[in-house]
């Protein structure tokens, strides 16, 4: 097994990780909008919305980290495939 054999599956894993974060980001965004539209009079839902906003920001940060690592892996795969 060589470096390229290790990097290719790692690249696919990062693609999946980024997609998983995007699903969470989309879900949190929609849930926040739903609470704003339908549940602003419910204190428990307002607290839940605050937690969702924290999770949304955290997911965006973690997704960006995964994107950076994915890009670094992709660069290495390209370099190794060319050489």
Secondary structure, DSSP 8 states (H G I E B T S, - for coil): --HHHHHHHHHHHHHHHHHHHHHHHHHHHHHHHHHHHH-TT-HHHHHHHHHHHHHHHHHHHHHHHHHHHHHHHHHHHHHHHH-
